[in-house]
Amino acid sequence: MVKRAALVLAGGKACRFQNPYMGWQDKALVLLENKPFLVHVIENVSSVVDEVIVCVNNNDKERIEGYRRVFAEYRLSAKIVLDESLEVGGPMRAILSGLRVANADYCLIVPCDMPFINASVVEHLFSLSKGFDVVMPMWPNGRLETLCMVLERLGSLEIVQILCQLKRSHVDDIPRAAAKVFLPSTVKTLKTFDPQLKSFININSPEDLEKMSLRDTEGSIKEDVIFFREKSLLTDLLYMREAVKLYQENHFVEAQEKFETCKKQFEACNNFFWTALTCECKAMVLLSQLQLQENSNQQIGTQCNFKILETFVDAANNYDNETKIYDQKGCIRLFERALADKIRCSQLQSN
């Protein structure tokens, strides 16, 4: 039997919810119809998952105790997991923490500030996930619900681990990195289960709480979007993670060899995101080696500089190929991320 988990992200600082004249307000415990947001979310998803995991900042003991009291008061069955101690920021750290401890095949990711999340919508997202690594709703304007998605746990865990190793904090790197991605249309596919699409009301500020504004449904992309890369990435990603570890431990020669092998594997299946990322890693290895040469006062040859330049060019070209795919499908969010990476690599090659 396929097992499901819900990972509720509740570790943010809630900066936009704060009043400078009052003490810190935990957004997860803000009341809506006399119940905290967190309680609404857990109650709404519990009927369609086998376990609920609440991911919390690991250095906030008062917050953790507050959640435990709420669970007891409302008789909720939920596990608290502390975020990993990593340098990467944002929700990626929480997602990694939850994926590591979940006893499930598929995991729903949902923030604590979406109190209207609909069980029928969640059930349908899970039903769409068979055969896919990522199911992430998309709006007609090409924007994604990056914090309301279903992930196949094992493959996504490998992806998120590497992204965190490389300090990439944008959650929309996950669908860019996955082999099989389903972006169901909110207005075509999910509206059937939630006619007003209230599930996706995200309350980031007191003003949001007053307005309860629905998302903009204007745009030209009304159909579901699917991406199938040529093969499963799990074996290649395990090799990639070994290469990143070697680089971070300053084993530059071994790391460079592994990154070159990874690059060939990703190129063979036209996976532009991972090919570009591998090129970036190769360039960073070369830069580190160049720095060692400078520190030891050795003569710096033009060959190493040329290789660094060539590798950043290769990365930029692969990100450019990625932008073309997203532009064709109307996925503006992914297009913008790939374009930003292309521009960054182009700037690095000119420095």
Rosetta silent file (secondary structure, phi, psi, omega in degrees, C-alpha in Angstrom):
SEQUENCE: MVKRAALVLAGGKACRFQNPYMGWQDKALVLLENKPFLVHVIENVSSVVDEVIVCVNNNDKERIEGYRRVFAEYRLSAKIVLDESLEVGGPMRAILSGLRVANADYCLIVPCDMPFINASVVEHLFSLSKGFDVVMPMWPNGRLETLCMVLERLGSLEIVQILCQLKRSHVDDIPRAAAKVFLPSTVKTLKTFDPQLKSFININSPEDLEKMSLRDTEGSIKEDVIFFREKSLLTDLLYMREAVKLYQENHFVEAQEKFETCKKQFEACNNFFWTALTCECKAMVLLSQLQLQENSNQQIGTQCNFKILETFVDAANNYDNETKIYDQKGCIRLFERALADKIRCSQLQSN
SCORE:     score description
SCORE:     0.000 S_00000001
   1 L     0.000  132.620  178.844    0.000    0.000    0.000 S_00000001
   2 L   -69.345  130.100  179.381    1.307    3.437   -0.937 S_00000001
   3 L  -101.019  144.467 -177.967    1.985    5.558    2.143 S_00000001
   4 E  -125.268  145.856  174.714    1.455    9.296    2.277 S_00000001
   5 E  -133.043  154.967  171.612    2.753   12.016    4.559 S_00000001
   6 E  -114.941  125.393  175.955    2.092   15.732    4.914 S_00000001
   7 E  -103.833  108.511 -177.821    5.076   17.964    5.705 S_00000001
   8 E   -95.606  118.196 -176.346    3.750   21.194    7.221 S_00000001
   9 E   -85.411  116.396 -176.324    6.332   23.981    7.074 S_00000001
  10 L  -137.686   34.789 -176.168    6.206   26.061   10.247 S_00000001
  11 L  -111.545    6.401 -176.312    9.753   27.286   10.749 S_00000001
  12 L   -74.745  168.493 -179.528    9.688   30.721    9.119 S_00000001
  13 L   -87.578  -10.175  177.596   10.279   34.070   10.796 S_00000001
  14 L    51.970   45.061 -175.294    6.926   35.492    9.615 S_00000001
  15 H   -58.166  -40.449 -177.012    8.546   38.907    9.065 S_00000001
  16 H   -74.585   -8.177 -179.573    5.571   40.366    7.188 S_00000001
  17 H   -96.541   -3.424 -171.791    3.224   39.409    9.990 S_00000001
  18 L   -86.259  147.489  173.286    5.034   41.326   12.709 S_00000001
  19 L  -108.977  121.193 -175.775    3.961   44.553   14.411 S_00000001
  20 L   -61.542  -16.531 -178.688    6.968   46.645   15.535 S_00000001
  21 L   -97.295    3.759 -178.670    5.032   47.739   18.620 S_00000001
  22 L  -129.115  168.562  175.533    4.226   44.207   19.782 S_00000001
  23 L   -70.362  169.393 -177.216    6.118   41.033   20.633 S_00000001
  24 L   -62.241  133.192 -178.762    6.907   38.441   17.996 S_00000001
  25 L  -107.027  121.759  175.981    3.799   36.792   16.581 S_00000001
  26 L   -79.477  112.340 -175.981    3.979   33.143   15.483 S_00000001
  27 H   -59.113  -35.092 -178.233    1.963   33.079   12.274 S_00000001
  28 H   -61.369  -23.276 -177.115    1.170   29.384   12.682 S_00000001
  29 H  -104.917    7.620  174.417   -0.772   30.189   15.865 S_00000001
  30 L   -65.002  138.287 -175.329   -2.762   33.152   14.517 S_00000001
  31 E   -85.727  137.008  172.420   -6.453   32.484   15.051 S_00000001
  32 E  -134.774  117.339 -174.878   -8.912   32.069   12.211 S_00000001
  33 L    53.322   43.850  175.667  -12.462   31.229   13.288 S_00000001
  34 L    66.373   19.606  175.626  -11.076   30.611   16.792 S_00000001
  35 E  -134.001  141.155  175.885   -8.502   28.057   15.602 S_00000001
  36 E   -62.613  148.780  175.491   -4.785   28.521   14.840 S_00000001
  37 H   -48.304  -46.764 -175.806   -3.747   28.336   11.197 S_00000001
  38 H   -57.878  -39.308  179.466   -1.658   25.273   12.014 S_00000001
  39 H   -66.302  -43.503  177.414   -4.660   23.416   13.390 S_00000001
  40 H   -56.254  -47.748 -176.835   -6.731   24.191   10.279 S_00000001
  41 H   -62.448  -48.859 -177.323   -3.979   22.831    8.021 S_00000001
  42 H   -63.180  -44.379  179.560   -3.430   19.646   10.026 S_00000001
  43 H   -62.953  -37.987 -176.501   -7.142   18.909   10.344 S_00000001
  44 H   -71.708  -30.629 -176.975   -7.725   19.494    6.624 S_00000001
  45 H   -97.436  -15.906 -172.291   -4.960   17.165    5.416 S_00000001
  46 H   -61.067  -30.319 -176.024   -5.145   14.445    8.079 S_00000001
  47 L   -72.302  -14.250 -176.161   -7.942   12.542    6.367 S_00000001
  48 L  -118.919    7.545  177.437   -5.835   11.858    3.252 S_00000001
  49 L  -129.723  162.028  179.756   -2.390   11.114    4.727 S_00000001
  50 L   -90.889  -21.963  176.842   -0.940    8.462    7.017 S_00000001
  51 E  -153.077  150.548  176.556    1.213   10.857    9.038 S_00000001
  52 E  -117.983  128.264  179.388    1.617   14.594    9.595 S_00000001
  53 E  -120.688  124.338  177.979    5.061   16.067   10.214 S_00000001
  54 E  -102.031  118.527 -176.377    5.470   19.678   11.313 S_00000001
  55 E   -93.216  121.574 -170.387    8.896   21.071   10.398 S_00000001
  56 E  -127.484  147.484  175.769   10.119   23.637   12.928 S_00000001
  57 L   -54.647  134.195 -170.325   13.210   25.805   13.354 S_00000001
  58 L   -78.638   -5.466 -179.168   15.704   23.821   15.440 S_00000001
  59 L  -116.229   21.936 -177.012   16.693   26.592   17.860 S_00000001
  60 L  -119.780   77.849 -175.557   13.236   27.745   18.935 S_00000001
  61 H   -65.125  -36.875  179.853   12.335   25.649   21.989 S_00000001
  62 H   -62.550  -40.511  178.746    9.502   27.967   23.063 S_00000001
  63 H   -63.510  -44.382 -179.967    7.865   27.596   19.676 S_00000001
  64 H   -60.765  -45.650  179.135    8.135   23.819   19.800 S_00000001
  65 H   -63.309  -36.865  177.164    6.542   23.652   23.239 S_00000001
  66 H   -61.405  -41.272  178.807    3.754   25.939   22.029 S_00000001
  67 H   -66.679  -39.888  179.157    2.969   23.568   19.169 S_00000001
  68 H   -62.525  -38.550  177.445    2.930   20.576   21.500 S_00000001
  69 H   -65.006  -39.730  178.594    0.395   22.316   23.727 S_00000001
  70 H   -64.420  -42.942  178.972   -1.769   23.060   20.677 S_00000001
  71 H   -59.801  -41.783 -179.940   -1.595   19.420   19.535 S_00000001
  72 H   -67.402  -42.259 -177.784   -2.708   18.286   22.966 S_00000001
  73 H   -62.785  -40.887 -176.300   -5.520   20.866   23.169 S_00000001
  74 H   -99.332    6.183  178.007   -6.967   19.928   19.777 S_00000001
  75 L    54.447   52.355 -179.088   -6.083   16.214   20.038 S_00000001
  76 L   -98.701  139.935  174.816   -4.002   16.251   16.902 S_00000001
  77 L   -98.204  100.683 -178.638   -1.729   13.423   15.820 S_00000001
  78 L  -149.757  146.805  179.489    1.360   15.147   14.442 S_00000001
  79 E  -105.344  139.014  175.682    5.106   14.758   14.778 S_00000001
  80 E   -98.465  129.741  177.704    7.480   17.686   15.225 S_00000001
  81 E  -122.663  132.611 -179.626   10.744   17.545   13.289 S_00000001
  82 E   -84.290  138.426  178.990   13.534   20.055   13.769 S_00000001
  83 L   -59.108  145.400  175.958   15.063   21.662   10.693 S_00000001
  84 L   -61.456  147.080  176.095   18.494   20.435    9.672 S_00000001
  85 L   -84.656   87.022 -177.734   21.448   22.569   10.747 S_00000001
  86 L  -128.098  159.927  179.232   22.502   23.680    7.279 S_00000001
  87 L   -76.600  -22.718 -179.715   23.800   26.882    5.741 S_00000001
  88 L   -69.450  140.026 -177.990   21.063   26.918    3.117 S_00000001
  89 L  -101.896 -174.039  175.577   18.122   29.122    4.070 S_00000001
  90 L    73.013 -167.628 -175.430   14.429   29.203    3.356 S_00000001
  91 H   -72.601  -12.712 -179.584   12.034   26.263    3.231 S_00000001
  92 H   -57.790  -39.196 -179.888   14.517   23.920    1.496 S_00000001
  93 H   -63.180  -41.771  179.524   16.052   23.071    4.842 S_00000001
  94 H   -68.095  -40.496  179.276   12.634   22.197    6.289 S_00000001
  95 H   -62.050  -43.221  177.931   11.670   20.116    3.253 S_00000001
  96 H   -60.393  -44.425 -179.419   14.908   18.142    3.566 S_00000001
  97 H   -59.991  -45.478 -178.696   14.278   17.541    7.267 S_00000001
  98 H   -67.111  -43.461 -179.678   10.768   16.278    6.633 S_00000001
  99 H   -61.964  -34.231 -177.251   11.696   14.048    3.691 S_00000001
 100 H   -68.623  -32.939 -174.653   14.424   12.392    5.750 S_00000001
 101 H  -101.675  -14.176 -176.103   12.117   11.285    8.569 S_00000001
 102 L   -64.909  136.675  174.184    8.852   10.648    6.703 S_00000001
 103 L  -100.293   71.143 -171.989    7.724    7.031    6.555 S_00000001
 104 L  -153.310  159.531  174.419    5.990    7.487    3.221 S_00000001
 105 L   -87.792  -34.351 -179.495    6.267    6.969   -0.520 S_00000001
 106 E  -132.246  143.096 -177.677    4.827   10.393   -1.367 S_00000001
 107 E  -126.424  128.706  168.760    4.877   13.609    0.640 S_00000001
 108 E   -82.346  131.601  171.415    2.621   16.646    0.466 S_00000001
 109 E  -103.921  127.247 -179.597    4.478   19.888    1.164 S_00000001
 110 E  -148.341  137.424  178.072    2.218   22.603    2.572 S_00000001
 111 E   -80.747  159.058 -178.739    2.932   25.802    4.541 S_00000001
 112 L   -72.591  -10.576 -176.303    1.259   26.523    7.854 S_00000001
 113 L  -102.953   26.798  173.125   -0.299   29.714    6.450 S_00000001
 114 L  -118.408   69.813 -171.049   -2.654   27.995    3.967 S_00000001
 115 L   -69.483  -12.242 -178.381   -5.525   27.278    6.399 S_00000001
 116 L   -99.459   12.052 -179.700   -8.098   26.644    3.659 S_00000001
 117 L   -52.810  130.774 -170.431   -6.220   23.760    2.043 S_00000001
 118 L   -98.905  130.144 -178.478   -8.893   21.406    0.763 S_00000001
 119 H   -59.603  -34.969  179.424   -8.708   17.650    1.415 S_00000001
 120 H   -67.360  -38.114  175.890  -10.185   16.917   -2.019 S_00000001
 121 H   -63.848  -44.743  179.532   -7.480   18.996   -3.708 S_00000001
 122 H   -61.587  -45.100  178.837   -4.813   17.174   -1.692 S_00000001
 123 H   -58.279  -41.427 -178.528   -6.305   13.804   -2.581 S_00000001
 124 H   -70.429  -37.773  176.484   -6.255   14.701   -6.274 S_00000001
 125 H   -59.840  -42.055  176.662   -2.645   15.908   -6.124 S_00000001
 126 H   -64.497  -40.583 -179.044   -1.696   12.538   -4.648 S_00000001
 127 H   -64.172  -30.793  178.553   -3.703   10.724   -7.322 S_00000001
 128 H   -76.574  -17.202 -169.805   -1.781   12.608  -10.035 S_00000001
 129 L   -77.362  -12.878 -179.131    1.586   11.725   -8.502 S_00000001
 130 L   -61.049  121.850 -179.760    1.691    8.101   -9.693 S_00000001
 131 L    85.789    2.046 -179.662    4.628    7.880  -12.080 S_00000001
 132 L  -122.373  154.252  176.322    5.832   11.415  -11.318 S_00000001
 133 L   -88.184  -34.684 -176.193    8.545   12.847   -9.092 S_00000001
 134 E  -138.736  132.285  169.557    6.885   16.235   -8.563 S_00000001
 135 E  -122.510  113.902 -174.129    3.273   17.427   -8.792 S_00000001
 136 L  -135.563  117.564 -177.814    3.094   21.218   -8.415 S_00000001
 137 L   -60.005  143.910  177.891    0.020   23.337   -9.321 S_00000001
 138 E  -127.238  141.094  179.672    0.487   26.055  -11.930 S_00000001
 139 L   -90.567  161.104 -178.303   -1.601   29.183  -12.545 S_00000001
 140 L   -58.634  -22.417  178.380   -2.583   30.488  -16.005 S_00000001
 141 L   -86.645    7.269  177.403    0.105   33.195  -15.759 S_00000001
 142 L    86.157    3.643  177.229    2.810   30.528  -15.458 S_00000001
 143 L   -83.607  152.586 -175.665    3.380   30.999  -11.717 S_00000001
 144 E  -114.055  153.067  170.088    3.713   27.938   -9.498 S_00000001
 145 L   -88.290   80.983 -170.539    2.498   26.936   -6.066 S_00000001
 146 L   -68.731  -19.241 -179.962    6.038   26.183   -4.967 S_00000001
 147 L  -112.414   19.180  173.324    5.088   25.381   -1.373 S_00000001
 148 L  -137.087   89.921 -172.897    2.023   23.277   -2.108 S_00000001
 149 E  -150.734  165.601  173.639    3.158   20.178   -3.957 S_00000001
 150 E  -114.564  132.590 -179.200    3.455   16.401   -3.788 S_00000001
 151 E  -119.824  137.416  166.495    6.892   14.791   -4.024 S_00000001
 152 E   -70.832  123.108 -162.026    7.923   11.189   -4.592 S_00000001
 153 H   -66.370  -51.660 -171.087   10.003   10.880   -1.450 S_00000001
 154 H   -64.636  -48.154  179.570   13.146    8.899   -2.322 S_00000001
 155 H   -65.928  -40.927 -179.918   14.019   10.650   -5.573 S_00000001
 156 H   -67.770  -34.606  177.066   13.124   14.073   -4.225 S_00000001
 157 H   -59.781  -43.560  179.695   15.184   13.458   -1.106 S_00000001
 158 H   -64.238  -42.719  178.689   18.259   12.888   -3.258 S_00000001
 159 H   -61.041  -49.562 -175.618   17.538   16.030   -5.277 S_00000001
 160 H   -66.673  -35.572  177.822   16.964   18.220   -2.211 S_00000001
 161 H   -60.593  -44.667 -179.235   20.074   16.890   -0.470 S_00000001
 162 H   -68.411  -43.651  179.290   22.274   17.935   -3.383 S_00000001
 163 H   -59.661  -39.035  178.027   20.577   21.310   -3.779 S_00000001
 164 H   -69.513  -38.779  175.796   21.110   21.977   -0.075 S_00000001
 165 H   -56.141  -38.484 -177.331   24.745   20.865   -0.333 S_00000001
 166 L   -89.780    5.682  176.431   25.172   23.475   -3.066 S_00000001
 167 L    62.114   35.400  176.367   23.297   26.105   -0.995 S_00000001
 168 L   -94.846  113.182 -169.414   20.546   26.517   -3.565 S_00000001
 169 L   -99.284   -5.428 -177.353   17.577   27.774   -1.576 S_00000001
 170 L   -81.907  123.262 -177.144   14.892   28.239   -4.249 S_00000001
 171 L   -64.297  -28.646 -179.137   12.196   25.564   -3.994 S_00000001
 172 L   -72.481    0.046  167.360   11.427   25.840   -7.711 S_00000001
 173 H   -68.744  -23.814 -176.954   14.790   24.179   -8.343 S_00000001
 174 H   -63.944  -51.772  176.301   13.025   20.933   -7.379 S_00000001
 175 H   -66.752  -26.917  175.423   10.812   20.704  -10.506 S_00000001
 176 H   -66.663  -32.940 -174.092   13.747   21.911  -12.590 S_00000001
 177 H   -88.972  -21.834 -173.275   15.841   19.058  -11.219 S_00000001
 178 L   -77.091  156.137 -179.057   13.278   16.238  -11.314 S_00000001
 179 L   -80.514  -39.354 -175.511   12.947   13.745  -14.178 S_00000001
 180 E  -128.830  115.016 -170.860    9.139   13.548  -14.319 S_00000001
 181 E  -127.587  132.359  176.718    7.102   16.631  -13.436 S_00000001
 182 E  -117.486  120.598  176.962    3.348   17.239  -13.538 S_00000001
 183 E  -112.051   87.497 -178.357    2.137   20.859  -13.309 S_00000001
 184 L   -69.854  140.430  178.731   -1.666   20.573  -13.053 S_00000001
 185 E   -70.441  130.334  176.372   -3.656   23.644  -14.024 S_00000001
 186 H   -64.856  -39.064 -173.140   -5.383   25.275  -11.082 S_00000001
 187 H   -84.890  -20.809  178.884   -8.227   26.542  -13.265 S_00000001
 188 H   -99.504  -49.612 -170.904   -8.762   23.391  -15.316 S_00000001
 189 H   -91.333  -43.539 -172.167   -7.827   20.448  -13.113 S_00000001
 190 H   -91.167  -21.011 -179.856   -8.025   21.606   -9.493 S_00000001
 191 L   -63.537  -25.614  176.879  -10.976   23.978   -9.686 S_00000001
 192 L   -57.980  -35.275 -175.491  -13.253   20.937   -9.973 S_00000001
 193 L   -95.372  -15.011 -179.445  -12.387   20.067   -6.381 S_00000001
 194 L  -149.813   82.865 -171.003  -12.266   23.624   -5.023 S_00000001
 195 L   -52.711  -35.245  179.628  -14.434   25.944   -7.173 S_00000001
 196 L   -92.691   -3.901 -178.812  -13.168   29.144   -5.538 S_00000001
 197 L    56.246   36.325  179.220   -9.595   27.851   -5.281 S_00000001
 198 H   -68.659  -20.173  179.289   -9.516   28.943   -1.649 S_00000001
 199 H   -52.350  -31.193 -171.759   -6.995   26.174   -0.939 S_00000001
 200 H   -99.573   13.124  171.838   -4.275   28.438   -2.271 S_00000001
 201 L   -69.167  119.820 -176.528   -5.016   31.521   -0.179 S_00000001
 202 L  -112.422  119.299 -172.862   -1.683   32.245    1.440 S_00000001
 203 L  -101.519  100.345 -177.194   -1.783   34.523    4.490 S_00000001
 204 L   -99.544  -14.367 -173.805    1.547   36.327    4.822 S_00000001
 205 L  -149.751  164.719  175.040    0.432   39.483    6.640 S_00000001
 206 H   -58.199  -32.227  178.913   -2.403   40.892    8.791 S_00000001
 207 H   -65.464  -39.418  176.887   -3.702   42.587    5.628 S_00000001
 208 H   -61.810  -36.247 -179.873   -3.965   39.188    3.928 S_00000001
 209 H   -65.533  -34.968  179.325   -5.977   37.958    6.890 S_00000001
 210 H   -76.602  -40.354 -174.310   -8.464   40.788    6.443 S_00000001
 211 H   -84.312  -36.455 -175.384   -8.766   40.583    2.643 S_00000001
 212 L    50.984   48.892 -174.248   -8.537   36.803    2.065 S_00000001
 213 L   -70.915  135.674  174.405   -7.708   37.562   -1.569 S_00000001
 214 L   -78.976  158.615 -179.995   -7.998   34.801   -4.118 S_00000001
 215 L   -71.424  155.496  176.934   -5.165   34.253   -6.593 S_00000001
 216 L   -71.174  124.087 -179.203   -5.199   35.881  -10.014 S_00000001
 217 L  -103.671   12.190  177.937   -6.611   33.426  -12.569 S_00000001
 218 L   -78.711  146.364  177.682   -5.798   35.540  -15.628 S_00000001
 219 L   146.041  169.086 -172.633   -3.387   34.138  -18.178 S_00000001
 220 L   -97.121  -11.854 -175.456   -3.080   32.044  -21.303 S_00000001
 221 L   -93.454   97.967 -176.126   -1.888   28.709  -19.844 S_00000001
 222 L  -103.737  -11.728 -175.617   -5.086   26.777  -19.140 S_00000001
 223 L   -99.842  161.746  171.705   -3.825   23.223  -19.683 S_00000001
 224 L   -67.217  150.896  178.001   -1.763   20.891  -17.538 S_00000001
 225 E  -121.849  134.735 -179.237    1.967   20.851  -18.302 S_00000001
 226 E  -127.469  137.111  173.670    4.103   17.723  -18.160 S_00000001
 227 E  -120.298  123.421  173.418    7.874   17.328  -18.387 S_00000001
 228 E  -117.244  107.832  168.432    9.408   13.912  -19.038 S_00000001
 229 L   -80.533  167.694 -163.726   13.172   13.782  -19.013 S_00000001
 230 L   -69.350  -29.299 -175.895   14.590   10.637  -20.552 S_00000001
 231 L  -154.387  167.850  175.560   15.352    8.514  -17.507 S_00000001
 232 L   -65.168  144.491 -173.936   15.357    8.278  -13.746 S_00000001
 233 L  -101.179   -1.598 -166.221   18.167   10.315  -12.212 S_00000001
 234 H   -56.542  -48.768 -178.669   18.663    8.478   -8.922 S_00000001
 235 H   -62.790  -43.967  179.397   21.923    6.655   -9.756 S_00000001
 236 H   -63.868  -36.531 -179.049   23.437    9.737  -11.399 S_00000001
 237 H   -70.540  -34.893  175.449   22.442   11.912   -8.449 S_00000001
 238 H   -61.217  -41.135  178.059   24.105    9.580   -5.969 S_00000001
 239 H   -66.738  -39.343  178.593   27.301    9.941   -8.010 S_00000001
 240 H   -63.273  -41.255 -179.133   26.808   13.709   -8.150 S_00000001
 241 H   -64.868  -36.649  175.928   26.449   13.907   -4.369 S_00000001
 242 H   -62.626  -40.087  179.913   29.738   12.039   -3.964 S_00000001
 243 H   -64.589  -43.155  178.775   31.403   14.547   -6.280 S_00000001
 244 H   -62.103  -41.105  179.717   30.044   17.515   -4.296 S_00000001
 245 H   -63.305  -42.885  178.077   31.291   15.944   -1.062 S_00000001
 246 H   -61.115  -42.148  179.111   34.772   15.460   -2.511 S_00000001
 247 H   -62.409  -45.132 -177.690   34.827   19.096   -3.629 S_00000001
 248 H   -69.185  -20.829  176.504   33.722   20.357   -0.218 S_00000001
 249 L   -94.926   10.855  176.098   36.441   18.248    1.416 S_00000001
 250 L    67.232   24.956  172.174   39.031   19.847   -0.935 S_00000001
 251 L   -93.033   76.090 -166.280   39.736   16.649   -2.915 S_00000001
 252 H   -69.939  -39.338 -177.657   39.765   18.678   -6.103 S_00000001
 253 H   -64.513  -48.570  179.998   41.320   16.206   -8.556 S_00000001
 254 H   -64.695  -38.398  179.920   38.906   13.393   -7.631 S_00000001
 255 H   -64.390  -42.581 -178.750   35.973   15.800   -7.586 S_00000001
 256 H   -62.634  -39.572  178.708   36.795   17.123  -11.045 S_00000001
 257 H   -63.970  -43.323 -179.235   36.902   13.601  -12.476 S_00000001
 258 H   -68.111  -40.336  178.439   33.532   12.722  -10.964 S_00000001
 259 H   -62.963  -37.160  178.361   31.928   15.967  -12.118 S_00000001
 260 H   -64.339  -40.857  176.892   33.158   15.278  -15.653 S_00000001
 261 H   -63.599  -44.360  178.198   31.545   11.821  -15.536 S_00000001
 262 H   -59.585  -43.690 -178.875   28.315   13.328  -14.209 S_00000001
 263 H   -58.671  -44.755 -179.889   28.306   15.939  -16.955 S_00000001
 264 H   -62.869  -39.469 -179.587   28.556   13.287  -19.669 S_00000001
 265 H   -66.742  -43.013 -179.346   25.709   11.306  -18.113 S_00000001
 266 H   -70.748  -36.622  177.124   23.418   14.328  -17.856 S_00000001
 267 H   -62.474  -37.864 -176.412   24.315   15.500  -21.355 S_00000001
 268 H   -62.923  -26.976  179.350   23.432   12.080  -22.751 S_00000001
 269 L  -109.838   18.640  175.646   19.832   12.462  -21.600 S_00000001
 270 L    54.324   38.580  176.673   19.562   16.196  -22.467 S_00000001
 271 L   -92.592   95.279 -170.976   19.049   17.205  -18.851 S_00000001
 272 H   -68.948  -36.127 -178.868   20.047   20.842  -19.139 S_00000001
 273 H   -62.105  -52.245 -176.595   19.579   21.794  -15.476 S_00000001
 274 H   -70.948  -33.093  175.449   21.889   19.130  -14.086 S_00000001
 275 H   -62.138  -45.150  179.368   24.390   19.542  -16.928 S_00000001
 276 H   -63.115  -43.327 -178.304   24.576   23.278  -16.197 S_00000001
 277 H   -65.345  -38.497  177.539   24.872   22.718  -12.461 S_00000001
 278 H   -65.062  -39.288  176.087   27.647   20.178  -12.997 S_00000001
 279 H   -60.917  -43.053  177.619   29.485   22.681  -15.190 S_00000001
 280 H   -59.354  -43.067 -179.930   29.222   25.257  -12.404 S_00000001
 281 H   -63.201  -42.894  176.995   30.640   22.757   -9.941 S_00000001
 282 H   -58.931  -43.030  179.641   33.535   21.975  -12.293 S_00000001
 283 H   -62.856  -39.288  179.495   34.255   25.686  -12.623 S_00000001
 284 H   -67.172  -35.884  175.196   34.289   26.102   -8.842 S_00000001
 285 H   -61.944  -45.579  179.372   36.749   23.214   -8.523 S_00000001
 286 H   -62.818  -40.097  177.441   39.006   24.884  -11.086 S_00000001
 287 H   -63.197  -39.747  178.428   38.735   28.209   -9.270 S_00000001
 288 H   -64.625  -41.581  176.934   39.696   26.520   -5.996 S_00000001
 289 H   -63.802  -38.290  178.380   42.708   24.940   -7.654 S_00000001
 290 H   -64.423  -39.231  178.352   43.659   28.313   -9.091 S_00000001
 291 H   -63.318  -39.412  177.629   43.429   29.859   -5.635 S_00000001
 292 H   -63.330  -39.518  177.888   45.801   27.214   -4.286 S_00000001
 293 H   -62.164  -42.374  179.926   48.262   28.040   -7.044 S_00000001
 294 H   -63.994  -41.016 -178.014   48.107   31.719   -6.147 S_00000001
 295 H   -67.488  -29.442 -179.598   48.647   30.976   -2.449 S_00000001
 296 L   -95.112    9.374  176.921   51.700   28.854   -3.194 S_00000001
 297 L    60.158   28.440  175.977   53.116   31.516   -5.542 S_00000001
 298 L   -82.907  155.004  178.804   53.138   29.140   -8.484 S_00000001
 299 L   -69.041  131.708 -178.056   52.951   30.483  -11.996 S_00000001
 300 L   -94.672  119.375 -178.592   49.356   30.596  -13.212 S_00000001
 301 L   -84.631  157.460  178.949   48.958   29.339  -16.750 S_00000001
 302 H   -71.298  -20.150 -177.254   46.425   30.634  -19.214 S_00000001
 303 H   -63.462  -42.643 -179.532   45.139   27.088  -19.717 S_00000001
 304 H   -65.564  -43.306  177.585   43.435   26.964  -16.307 S_00000001
 305 H   -60.669  -39.798 -179.807   41.855   30.378  -16.831 S_00000001
 306 H   -66.094  -40.144  179.193   40.610   29.278  -20.236 S_00000001
 307 H   -63.337  -40.034  178.758   39.066   26.102  -18.784 S_00000001
 308 H   -63.128  -47.343  178.456   37.218   28.130  -16.147 S_00000001
 309 H   -59.052  -47.046 -178.356   35.881   30.500  -18.779 S_00000001
 310 H   -61.252  -38.204 -177.401   34.907   27.607  -21.063 S_00000001
 311 H   -71.168  -40.222  176.060   33.086   25.826  -18.228 S_00000001
 312 H   -66.542  -35.992  175.762   31.041   28.875  -17.242 S_00000001
 313 H   -61.746  -43.806  179.150   30.137   29.382  -20.915 S_00000001
 314 H   -61.254  -43.097  178.436   28.987   25.760  -21.053 S_00000001
 315 H   -61.827  -47.215 -179.283   26.861   26.259  -17.930 S_00000001
 316 H   -60.714  -39.715  179.814   25.281   29.438  -19.340 S_00000001
 317 H   -65.374  -38.860  178.785   24.471   27.684  -22.620 S_00000001
 318 H   -69.664  -39.309  174.378   22.749   24.815  -20.836 S_00000001
 319 H   -63.054  -35.621  177.641   20.700   27.195  -18.695 S_00000001
 320 H   -63.664  -42.182  176.190   19.773   28.979  -21.927 S_00000001
 321 H   -61.342  -35.760  178.065   18.536   25.684  -23.391 S_00000001
 322 H   -66.028  -41.663  179.690   16.485   25.214  -20.246 S_00000001
 323 H   -59.741  -36.631 -177.963   14.855   28.642  -20.620 S_00000001
 324 H   -64.339  -37.372  178.615   13.696   27.741  -24.127 S_00000001
 325 H   -64.501  -46.557 -177.942   11.818   24.685  -22.861 S_00000001
 326 H   -70.762  -34.514  177.586    9.993   26.673  -20.178 S_00000001
 327 H   -63.832  -40.781  179.906    9.295   29.561  -22.525 S_00000001
 328 H   -63.475  -36.048 -177.698    7.661   27.182  -24.998 S_00000001
 329 H   -89.208   -8.122 -179.202    5.409   25.735  -22.264 S_00000001
 330 L    79.739   17.612 -179.633    4.595   29.124  -20.697 S_00000001
 331 L   -85.192   81.463 -171.470    6.176   28.250  -17.333 S_00000001
 332 H   -62.395  -37.836 -178.668    7.218   31.801  -16.487 S_00000001
 333 H   -62.679  -48.180  179.967    8.441   31.001  -12.971 S_00000001
 334 H   -68.762  -36.116  175.424   10.834   28.293  -14.126 S_00000001
 335 H   -57.820  -47.532 -178.079   11.861   30.403  -17.122 S_00000001
 336 H   -62.805  -39.415  179.936   12.824   33.281  -14.808 S_00000001
 337 H   -67.090  -44.693  179.667   14.874   31.022  -12.545 S_00000001
 338 H   -64.934  -39.005  178.582   16.742   29.441  -15.437 S_00000001
 339 H   -64.250  -41.486  178.561   17.346   32.873  -16.984 S_00000001
 340 H   -61.272  -39.634  177.527   18.720   34.214  -13.687 S_00000001
 341 H   -66.719  -40.420  178.401   21.174   31.294  -13.555 S_00000001
 342 H   -60.720  -46.585 -178.614   22.200   31.906  -17.158 S_00000001
 343 H   -63.076  -41.990 -179.763   22.853   35.606  -16.450 S_00000001
 344 H   -61.538  -44.457  178.861   24.822   34.789  -13.308 S_00000001
 345 H   -67.208  -36.182  177.002   27.087   32.348  -15.177 S_00000001
 346 H   -63.469  -38.511  177.785   27.517   34.839  -18.008 S_00000001
 347 H   -68.829  -37.809  179.389   28.646   37.452  -15.495 S_00000001
 348 H   -65.601  -36.595 -178.898   31.028   35.016  -13.838 S_00000001
 349 H   -70.230  -21.064 -179.842   32.662   34.176  -17.153 S_00000001
 350 H   -92.589   -7.636 -179.027   33.333   37.860  -17.773 S_00000001
 351 L   -84.555    0.000    0.000   34.926   38.499  -14.351 S_00000001
